[in-house]
Amino acid sequence: MSLLRQAVAGASRSSAVLRTASNPLRQLSTSTVRAAAQQSKDPQLGDYPDLPFISQQQRKYSPRWWDPQEKHNFGETPHEQADVLSVWAPDVHAVPAASALRQFAVAIGVVVLVGSTIYAATPERPALPRTYPRDGLAAELGGEQVAAPKEGAFSAEADEEDDDDE
């Protein structure tokens, strides 16, 4: 029984330390939730403790945690939004917005540069595509929608004929 009391006492000390710790990172996704929580306490919580909105991902690893994977101790009071603050929630990043935008712009620039280089370096086709007689074999293939290109569709003569029709 004394081991259980020591574990609970250790948990209450560590949770008290965690409650007083301040989070220097402000996340865009959690700033509105945090601001709403700071304005007033949720009346549905009753006498449940008002714990700070700090992700468990930001806790330092220690083999002394009761559950090292989840980074919490036995008997530690979970936050009301424990599912959002657990180690299984979406990752918490410490990348400033300006840096993330710059990295994204560089990545897009590299993709555009590689695509433009490939487009400019691709040679023209050495021959015209194959064409078929009788309206591109429309009757044989099942209709105009699935017909192959018509005979002479890619020649200069066909372009002149189309211009004359207009």
N, CA, C and O of each residue as an XYZ file, in Angstrom:
664
protein
N       0.823     -1.192      0.000
C       0.000      0.000      0.000
C       0.862      1.248      0.000
O       0.464      2.277     -0.547
N       2.031      1.171      0.603
C       2.879      2.358      0.663
C       3.370      2.739     -0.737
O       3.583      3.918     -1.018
N       3.554      1.732     -1.630
C       3.961      2.050     -3.000
C       2.878      2.837     -3.727
O       3.174      3.757     -4.489
N       1.628      2.472     -3.488
C       0.520      3.179     -4.112
C       0.454      4.617     -3.610
O       0.239      5.539     -4.397
N       0.638      4.814     -2.311
C       0.626      6.175     -1.759
C       1.772      7.011     -2.313
O       1.597      8.195     -2.599
N       2.945      6.399     -2.465
C       4.080      7.122     -3.034
C       3.795      7.511     -4.485
O       4.121      8.618     -4.913
N       3.187      6.595     -5.233
C       2.876      6.882     -6.638
C       1.871      8.020     -6.739
O       2.022      8.907     -7.579
N       0.838      8.004     -5.884
C      -0.170      9.059     -5.911
C       0.447     10.390     -5.482
O       0.162     11.432     -6.071
N       1.291     10.347     -4.453
C       1.953     11.577     -3.995
C       2.871     12.122     -5.080
O       2.916     13.331     -5.307
N       3.596     11.244     -5.745
C       4.465     11.679     -6.841
C       3.671     12.242     -7.996
O       4.087     13.211     -8.632
N       2.525     11.637     -8.270
C       1.674     12.118     -9.359
C       1.119     13.493     -9.041
O       1.062     14.355     -9.918
N       0.703     13.712     -7.785
C       0.143     15.017     -7.445
C       1.221     16.090     -7.497
O       0.944     17.225     -7.883
N       2.466     15.742     -7.107
C       3.555     16.725     -7.208
C       3.846     17.061     -8.661
O       4.005     18.230     -9.012
N       3.919     16.022     -9.521
C       4.257     16.295    -10.922
C       3.120     17.015    -11.627
O       3.375     17.858    -12.487
N       1.857     16.704    -11.286
C       0.759     17.401    -11.946
C       0.701     18.848    -11.476
O       0.303     19.728    -12.239
N       1.101     19.113    -10.200
C       1.146     20.491     -9.732
C       2.212     21.269    -10.491
O       2.015     22.436    -10.830
N       3.340     20.621    -10.754
C       4.390     21.270    -11.536
C       3.901     21.531    -12.954
O       4.171     22.588    -13.524
N       3.181     20.569    -13.523
C       2.677     20.738    -14.886
C       1.612     21.815    -14.965
O       1.501     22.500    -15.981
N       0.830     21.975    -13.912
C      -0.207     23.009    -13.926
C       0.400     24.403    -13.908
O      -0.163     25.336    -14.480
N       1.536     24.546    -13.261
C       2.144     25.870    -13.162
C       3.057     26.175    -14.335
O       3.462     27.322    -14.524
N       3.384     25.166    -15.122
C       4.267     25.403    -16.265
C       3.525     26.211    -17.316
O       2.329     26.018    -17.533
N       4.235     27.106    -17.960
C       3.618     27.908    -19.018
C       4.088     27.402    -20.366
O       5.211     26.915    -20.497
N       3.253     27.513    -21.341
C       3.550     27.040    -22.684
C       3.956     28.228    -23.549
O       3.107     29.063    -23.863
N       5.245     28.336    -23.952
C       5.660     29.476    -24.755
C       5.163     29.397    -26.194
O       5.132     30.409    -26.894
N       4.775     28.211    -26.641
C       4.314     28.064    -28.016
C       2.828     28.367    -28.117
O       2.025     27.892    -27.313
N       2.487     29.138    -29.085
C       1.083     29.412    -29.331
C       0.731     28.815    -30.672
O       1.281     29.210    -31.700
N      -0.160     27.893    -30.665
C      -0.541     27.201    -31.880
C      -1.771     27.874    -32.471
O      -2.692     28.264    -31.753
N      -1.767     28.002    -33.794
C      -2.879     28.623    -34.486
C      -4.162     27.844    -34.254
O      -5.224     28.435    -34.059
N      -4.068     26.519    -34.275
C      -5.270     25.694    -34.151
C      -5.852     25.717    -32.743
O      -7.051     25.490    -32.581
N      -5.050     25.981    -31.730
C      -5.553     25.926    -30.364
C      -5.716     27.306    -29.744
O      -6.193     27.413    -28.615
N      -5.336     28.360    -30.449
C      -5.392     29.687    -29.843
C      -6.820     30.109    -29.564
O      -7.075     30.737    -28.536
N      -7.766     29.786    -30.444
C      -9.153     30.178    -30.199
C      -9.758     29.369    -29.066
O     -10.536     29.902    -28.275
N      -9.413     28.089    -28.975
C      -9.914     27.254    -27.879
C      -9.356     27.745    -26.557
O     -10.078     27.828    -25.564
N      -8.061     28.073    -26.544
C      -7.420     28.557    -25.323
C      -8.006     29.902    -24.903
O      -8.241     30.130    -23.717
N      -8.244     30.794    -25.866
C      -8.798     32.109    -25.543
C     -10.202     31.967    -24.962
O     -10.558     32.658    -24.008
N     -11.000     31.066    -25.544
C     -12.350     30.855    -25.020
C     -12.303     30.260    -23.620
O     -13.128     30.602    -22.773
N     -11.347     29.375    -23.371
C     -11.230     28.749    -22.062
C     -10.771     29.749    -21.002
O     -11.156     29.639    -19.838
N      -9.962     30.712    -21.393
C      -9.459     31.691    -20.433
C     -10.517     32.726    -20.076
O     -10.460     33.316    -18.997
N     -11.470     32.953    -20.955
C     -12.484     33.965    -20.678
C     -13.379     33.561    -19.515
O     -13.612     34.351    -18.600
N     -13.884     32.322    -19.552
C     -14.729     31.867    -18.462
C     -14.636     30.352    -18.353
O     -14.369     29.656    -19.333
N     -14.858     29.867    -17.166
C     -14.812     28.431    -16.937
C     -16.130     27.820    -17.416
O     -17.199     28.406    -17.243
N     -16.037     26.658    -18.007
C     -17.208     25.962    -18.510
C     -18.108     25.582    -17.335
O     -17.649     24.892    -16.425
N     -19.360     26.005    -17.324
C     -20.226     25.684    -16.187
C     -20.555     24.198    -16.082
O     -20.968     23.735    -15.019
N     -20.380     23.444    -17.167
C     -20.674     22.016    -17.114
C     -19.587     21.226    -16.391
O     -19.796     20.068    -16.030
N     -18.424     21.849    -16.179
C     -17.333     21.156    -15.500
C     -17.560     21.040    -14.000
O     -17.021     20.138    -13.359
N     -18.342     21.929    -13.444
C     -18.591     21.876    -12.009
C     -17.323     22.114    -11.215
O     -16.661     23.134    -11.405
N     -16.963     21.173    -10.309
C     -15.775     21.345     -9.487
C     -14.555     20.625    -10.059
O     -13.568     20.418     -9.352
N     -14.620     20.239    -11.349
C     -13.470     19.595    -11.990
C     -12.346     20.615    -12.099
O     -12.610     21.771    -12.429
N     -11.098     20.227    -11.832
C      -9.999     21.205    -11.839
C      -9.788     21.845    -13.213
O      -9.931     21.197    -14.251
N      -9.450     23.113    -13.188
C      -9.182     23.870    -14.418
C      -7.690     23.739    -14.736
O      -6.872     24.506    -14.227
N      -7.345     22.770    -15.576
C      -5.946     22.471    -15.899
C      -5.482     23.282    -17.104
O      -6.297     23.654    -17.949
N      -4.182     23.561    -17.192
C      -3.682     24.338    -18.337
C      -3.767     23.532    -19.632
O      -3.702     22.303    -19.621
N      -3.913     24.244    -20.740
C      -4.049     23.626    -22.057
C      -2.660     23.378    -22.629
O      -2.181     24.138    -23.471
N      -2.005     22.287    -22.157
C      -0.640     21.942    -22.576
C      -0.650     20.516    -23.107
O      -1.132     19.598    -22.443
N      -0.115     20.341    -24.309
C      -0.083     19.024    -24.921
C       0.910     18.117    -24.209
O       1.962     18.572    -23.760
N       0.575     16.833    -24.106
C       1.489     15.882    -23.490
C       2.682     15.596    -24.394
O       3.679     15.036    -23.937
N       2.598     15.970    -25.668
C       3.737     15.802    -26.569
C       4.903     16.694    -26.157
O       6.056     16.391    -26.462
N       4.609     17.779    -25.474
C       5.653     18.716    -25.072
C       6.338     18.320    -23.767
O       7.306     18.961    -23.360
N       5.855     17.287    -23.116
C       6.499     16.818    -21.896
C       7.787     16.078    -22.255
O       7.849     15.389    -23.274
N       8.782     16.218    -21.441
C      10.058     15.524    -21.642
C       9.890     14.041    -21.323
O       9.159     13.666    -20.406
N      10.576     13.217    -22.091
C      10.530     11.774    -21.810
C      11.311     11.486    -20.537
O      12.379     12.048    -20.290
N      10.750     10.605    -19.754
C      11.426     10.146    -18.555
C      10.983      8.712    -18.286
O       9.796      8.403    -18.388
N      11.919      7.841    -17.946
C      11.503      6.472    -17.609
C      10.749      6.407    -16.283
O      10.230      5.352    -15.918
N      10.684      7.508    -15.571
C      10.000      7.521    -14.282
C       8.485      7.726    -14.432
O       7.749      7.599    -13.453
N       8.016      8.039    -15.639
C       6.572      8.152    -15.845
C       5.941      6.800    -15.541
O       6.532      5.759    -15.827
N       4.746      6.812    -14.965
C       4.034      5.567    -14.725
C       3.677      4.909    -16.060
O       3.747      3.687    -16.191
N       3.295      5.725    -17.052
C       3.046      5.252    -18.418
C       3.941      6.089    -19.343
O       3.542      7.163    -19.793
N       5.160      5.586    -19.624
C       6.097      6.395    -20.405
C       5.611      6.713    -21.820
O       5.964      7.755    -22.374
N       4.813      5.834    -22.404
C       4.350      6.088    -23.757
C       3.368      7.252    -23.792
O       3.445      8.097    -24.684
N       2.458      7.305    -22.847
C       1.473      8.383    -22.786
C       1.982      9.597    -22.011
O       1.357     10.657    -22.031
N       3.115      9.441    -21.329
C       3.749     10.503    -20.535
C       2.810     11.028    -19.437
O       2.569     12.232    -19.344
N       2.293     10.130    -18.623
C       1.519     10.556    -17.465
C       1.738      9.582    -16.310
O       2.168      8.445    -16.504
N       1.437     10.051    -15.122
C       1.634      9.261    -13.908
C       0.315      8.690    -13.418
O      -0.760      9.153    -13.798
N       0.417      7.676    -12.567
C      -0.761      7.049    -11.985
C      -1.492      8.061    -11.122
O      -0.877      8.756    -10.314
N      -2.806      8.143    -11.294
C      -3.609      9.033    -10.469
C      -3.606     10.474    -10.935
O      -4.263     11.310    -10.314
N      -2.904     10.793    -11.987
C      -2.855     12.166    -12.488
C      -4.205     12.524    -13.104
O      -4.765     11.743    -13.875
N      -4.723     13.690    -12.769
C      -6.015     14.119    -13.274
C      -5.900     14.462    -14.761
O      -5.091     15.310    -15.138
N      -6.697     13.816    -15.598
C      -6.625     14.146    -17.026
C      -7.310     15.477    -17.319
O      -8.228     15.889    -16.611
N      -6.854     16.127    -18.358
C      -7.460     17.383    -18.788
C      -8.836     17.087    -19.358
O      -9.087     15.974    -19.822
N      -9.732     18.070    -19.328
C     -11.072     17.840    -19.873
C     -11.015     17.541    -21.371
O     -11.897     16.860    -21.895
N      -9.991     18.039    -22.066
C      -9.813     17.768    -23.493
C      -8.597     16.868    -23.691
O      -7.722     17.163    -24.505
N      -8.551     15.790    -22.957
C      -7.400     14.879    -22.998
C      -7.209     14.268    -24.371
O      -6.081     13.957    -24.753
N      -8.286     14.090    -25.122
C      -8.143     13.523    -26.454
C      -7.427     14.480    -27.398
O      -6.745     14.031    -28.320
N      -7.563     15.763    -27.196
C      -6.893     16.760    -28.028
C      -5.446     16.958    -27.578
O      -4.586     17.299    -28.390
N      -5.175     16.747    -26.301
C      -3.854     17.014    -25.746
C      -2.993     15.768    -25.570
O      -1.875     15.870    -25.065
N      -3.477     14.604    -25.968
C      -2.710     13.383    -25.763
C      -1.567     13.275    -26.771
O      -1.463     14.081    -27.695
N      -0.721     12.278    -26.583
C       0.384     12.065    -27.516
C      -0.121     11.513    -28.836
O       0.629     11.505    -29.812
N      -1.356     11.054    -28.904
C      -1.925     10.498    -30.141
C      -2.677     11.554    -30.942
O      -3.170     11.253    -32.029
N      -2.777     12.758    -30.449
C      -3.427     13.842    -31.179
C      -2.509     14.306    -32.315
O      -1.347     13.902    -32.354
N      -2.988     15.130    -33.225
C      -2.103     15.658    -34.273
C      -0.884     16.337    -33.664
O      -0.960     16.942    -32.595
N       0.231     16.225    -34.358
C       1.501     16.706    -33.827
C       1.489     18.212    -33.562
O       0.849     18.988    -34.272
N       2.213     18.591    -32.527
C       2.404     19.988    -32.188
C       3.746     20.413    -32.776
O       4.781     19.830    -32.452
N       3.728     21.403    -33.619
C       4.950     21.851    -34.272
C       5.346     23.232    -33.762
O       4.495     24.053    -33.420
N       6.631     23.468    -33.718
C       7.143     24.751    -33.260
C       7.726     25.539    -34.427
O       8.723     26.242    -34.261
N       7.119     25.429    -35.600
C       7.607     26.132    -36.778
C       6.796     27.414    -36.936
O       5.569     27.362    -37.009
N       7.467     28.566    -36.989
C       6.728     29.817    -37.174
C       6.020     29.833    -38.527
O       6.465     29.195    -39.481
N       4.921     30.567    -38.595
C       4.120     30.614    -39.822
C       4.923     31.152    -40.998
O       4.784     30.650    -42.113
N       5.756     32.156    -40.775
C       6.545     32.729    -41.868
C       7.529     31.708    -42.428
O       7.716     31.624    -43.642
N       8.149     30.944    -41.560
C       9.088     29.914    -42.004
C       8.364     28.810    -42.766
O       8.860     28.344    -43.791
N       7.205     28.388    -42.281
C       6.433     27.350    -42.970
C       5.994     27.826    -44.343
O       6.047     27.065    -45.309
N       5.562     29.079    -44.443
C       5.148     29.629    -45.738
C       6.330     29.703    -46.698
O       6.192     29.398    -47.883
N       7.479     30.104    -46.194
C       8.686     30.181    -47.041
C       9.084     28.783    -47.532
O       9.420     28.617    -48.704
N       9.049     27.788    -46.656
C       9.383     26.421    -47.051
C       8.386     25.886    -48.081
O       8.778     25.205    -49.028
N       7.113     26.189    -47.901
C       6.095     25.760    -48.859
C       6.316     26.423    -50.216
O       6.184     25.769    -51.251
N       6.653     27.720    -50.224
C       6.914     28.427    -51.483
C       8.132     27.848    -52.193
O       8.132     27.717    -53.417
N       9.164     27.502    -51.441
C      10.357     26.894    -52.053
C      10.002     25.535    -52.651
O      10.456     25.212    -53.749
N       9.206     24.741    -51.958
C       8.809     23.431    -52.480
C       7.997     23.574    -53.760
O       8.232     22.845    -54.724
N       7.058     24.493    -53.783
C       6.257     24.736    -54.993
C       7.154     25.234    -56.119
O       6.990     24.820    -57.267
N       8.100     26.117    -55.807
C       9.032     26.612    -56.814
C       9.870     25.500    -57.429
O      10.101     25.487    -58.638
N      10.323     24.568    -56.598
C      11.120     23.447    -57.106
C      10.283     22.572    -58.037
O      10.760     22.152    -59.091
N       9.041     22.297    -57.652
C       8.163     21.485    -58.496
C       7.904     22.179    -59.835
O       7.945     21.537    -60.884
N       7.642     23.470    -59.801
C       7.406     24.217    -61.041
C       8.663     24.245    -61.899
O       8.575     24.093    -63.117
N       9.818     24.435    -61.299
C      11.076     24.458    -62.043
C      11.354     23.117    -62.715
O      11.726     23.077    -63.887
N      11.175     22.023    -61.982
C      11.401     20.694    -62.561
C      10.393     20.426    -63.673
O      10.769     19.920    -64.730
N       9.131     20.754    -63.459
C       8.112     20.560    -64.486
C       8.384     21.379    -65.729
O       8.221     20.889    -66.847
N       8.799     22.629    -65.545
C       9.118     23.483    -66.692
C      10.320     22.947    -67.460
O      10.334     22.974    -68.691
N      11.319     22.464    -66.747
C      12.504     21.902    -67.402
C      12.138     20.666    -68.212
O      12.598     20.507    -69.343
N      11.318     19.796    -67.646
C      10.895     18.596    -68.376
C      10.062     18.979    -69.593
O      10.233     18.398    -70.665
N       9.169     19.942    -69.442
C       8.339     20.381    -70.567
C       9.192     20.977    -71.681
O       8.957     20.701    -72.858
N      10.174     21.786    -71.320
C      11.030     22.417    -72.338
C      11.974     21.399    -72.983
O      12.338     21.561    -74.148
N      12.370     20.374    -72.267
C      13.329     19.406    -72.800
C      12.668     18.271    -73.577
O      13.363     17.496    -74.235
N      11.356     18.157    -73.518
C      10.670     17.078    -74.238
C      10.645     17.409    -75.730
O      10.139     18.464    -76.115
N      11.184     16.524    -76.577
C      11.195     16.805    -78.014
C       9.808     16.596    -78.625
O       8.936     15.967    -78.027
N       9.628     17.144    -79.839
C       8.366     16.939    -80.541
C       8.264     15.484    -80.968
O       9.270     14.781    -81.067
N       7.038     15.043    -81.220
C       6.848     13.676    -81.699
C       7.436     13.573    -83.103
O       7.241     14.477    -83.915
N       8.144     12.502    -83.402
C       8.759     12.379    -84.723
C       7.764     12.037    -85.821
O       8.114     12.135    -86.997
N       6.548     11.642    -85.493
C       5.563     11.289    -86.516
C       4.175     11.711    -86.059
O       3.939     11.949    -84.875
N       3.263     11.798    -87.021
C       1.881     12.135    -86.702
C       1.171     10.918    -86.123
O       1.567      9.787    -86.403
N       0.135     11.128    -85.323
C      -0.624      9.993    -84.807
C      -1.337      9.245    -85.940
O      -1.645      9.832    -86.978
N      -1.587      8.004    -85.745
C      -2.235      7.185    -86.756
C      -3.691      7.592    -86.921
O      -4.373      7.892    -85.941
N      -4.161      7.601    -88.153
C      -5.550      7.940    -88.457
C      -6.200      6.767    -89.171
O      -5.515      5.883    -89.685
N      -7.537      6.765    -89.201
C      -8.275      5.650    -89.779
C      -9.317      6.176    -90.761
O      -9.839      7.277    -90.585
N      -9.620      5.393    -91.792
C     -10.631      5.796    -92.776
C     -12.050      5.624    -92.240
O     -12.236      5.174    -91.109
N     -13.077      5.989    -93.067
C     -14.499      5.857    -92.766
C     -14.852      6.496    -91.425
O     -15.346      5.832    -90.514
N     -14.594      7.765    -91.328
C     -14.888      8.546    -90.122
C     -14.231      7.968    -88.883
O     -14.841      7.941    -87.814
N     -12.989      7.505    -89.014
C     -12.248      6.965    -87.873
C     -12.788      5.635    -87.405
O     -12.704      5.312    -86.220
N     -13.339      4.861    -88.314
C     -13.931      3.559    -88.016
C     -15.055      3.671    -86.986
O     -15.178      2.834    -86.092
N     -15.874      4.719    -87.124
C     -16.945      4.974    -86.156
C     -17.933      3.828    -86.102
O     -18.343      3.414    -85.017
N     -18.322      3.312    -87.252
C     -19.307      2.218    -87.267
C     -18.713      0.952    -86.664
O     -19.403      0.231    -85.942
N     -17.455      0.673    -86.945
C     -16.828     -0.546    -86.450
C     -16.569     -0.495    -84.938
O     -16.633     -1.521    -84.261
N     -16.276      0.712    -84.409
C     -15.944      0.846    -82.992
C     -17.152      1.132    -82.106
O     -17.046      1.052    -80.883
N     -18.286      1.460    -82.693
C     -19.484      1.628    -81.888
C     -20.028      3.032    -81.801
O     -20.875      3.285    -80.943
N     -19.603      3.952    -82.621
C     -20.192      5.285    -82.626
C     -19.152      6.387    -82.671
O     -17.951      6.145    -82.551
N     -19.652      7.617    -82.851
C     -18.771      8.788    -82.951
C     -17.987      9.047    -81.668
O     -16.868      9.555    -81.722
N     -18.568      8.701    -80.499
C     -17.913      8.996    -79.219
C     -16.622      8.216    -79.034
O     -15.697      8.704    -78.385
N     -16.540      7.008    -79.597
C     -15.359      6.179    -79.392
C     -14.517      6.035    -80.650
O     -13.572      5.246    -80.679
N     -14.855      6.792    -81.692
C     -14.136      6.667    -82.965
C     -12.709      7.169    -82.826
O     -12.424      8.069    -82.037
N     -11.824      6.576    -83.600
C     -10.429      7.001    -83.661
C     -10.341      8.262    -84.514
O     -11.320      8.628    -85.164
N      -9.192      8.933    -84.526
C      -9.059     10.120    -85.368
C      -9.336      9.778    -86.836
O      -8.947      8.718    -87.326
N     -10.019     10.706    -87.528
C     -10.373     10.497    -88.933
C      -9.136     10.591    -89.803
O      -8.127     11.182    -89.418
N      -9.229     10.010    -90.960
C      -8.117     10.034    -91.910
C      -7.877     11.470    -92.349
O      -8.807     12.163    -92.763
N      -6.647     11.908    -92.259
C      -6.276     13.267    -92.633
C      -6.574     14.299    -91.559
O      -6.506     15.498    -91.830
N      -6.903     13.868    -90.350
C      -7.263     14.801    -89.282
C      -6.086     15.653    -88.842
O      -6.281     16.754    -88.327
N      -4.868     15.164    -89.034
C      -3.705     15.895    -88.552
C      -2.895     16.500    -89.679
O      -1.787     16.980    -89.439
N      -3.402     16.494    -90.892
C      -2.631     17.022    -92.018
C      -2.953     18.488    -92.243
O      -3.966     18.993    -91.760
N      -2.103     19.153    -92.963
C      -2.310     20.559    -93.277
C      -3.508     20.727    -94.193
O      -4.189     21.752    -94.140
N      -3.779     19.723    -95.045
C      -4.918     19.787    -95.939
C      -6.226     19.809    -95.149
O      -7.154     20.533    -95.509
N      -6.302     19.021    -94.074
C      -7.513     18.994    -93.256
C      -7.732     20.341    -92.587
O      -8.875     20.778    -92.454
N      -6.661     21.011    -92.161
C      -6.788     22.331    -91.558
C      -7.316     23.328    -92.571
O      -8.139     24.178    -92.231
N      -6.850     23.237    -93.822
C      -7.330     24.140    -94.868
C      -8.790     23.869    -95.167
O      -9.557     24.804    -95.399
N      -9.193     22.589    -95.167
C     -10.587     22.245    -95.426
C     -11.493     22.783    -94.307
O     -12.602     23.247    -94.573
N     -11.019     22.719    -93.059
C     -11.808     23.232    -91.944
C     -11.962     24.743    -92.049
O     -13.024     25.284    -91.739
N     -10.904     25.429    -92.485
C     -10.968     26.887    -92.648
C     -11.927     27.270    -93.751
O     -12.616     28.284    -93.644
N     -11.989     26.466    -94.831
C     -12.875     26.759    -95.958
C     -14.317     26.569    -95.554
O     -15.189     27.287    -96.043
N     -14.598     25.610    -94.665
C     -15.979     25.336    -94.255
C     -16.554     26.489    -93.457
O     -17.766     26.704    -93.479
N     -15.748     27.210    -92.778
C     -16.229     28.302    -91.912
C     -16.528     29.480    -92.718
O     -16.944     30.507    -92.181
